[in-house]
Amino acid sequence: MLKLIDIKALSEILSVKSSTLYQWVELGKIPHFKINGAVRFNHSEILDWLSTCKIEQVGYNTIEGRKPRKGGA
């Protein structure tokens, strides 16, 4: 089922400013619809889009941002 959400709702979901979402829309960085000039987002498409934004940190100490030393610590 198609569930459309507006800028305000998505802003709260993603914890980003509405102005940031408008920039992403204009740059084509986020899937969206324009209906009579109003920007709307398909909830399931946003979930799919989010999965493409995930960055894996494999083999690095994420706290210090470097590879762990041999022998621990």
Protein Blocks (a to p, Z undefined) as FASTA:
>chain_A
ZZdddfklmmmmnopafklmmmmmmnopagcddeehiacddfklmmmmmmmmpccdehia
fknopacdehiZZ
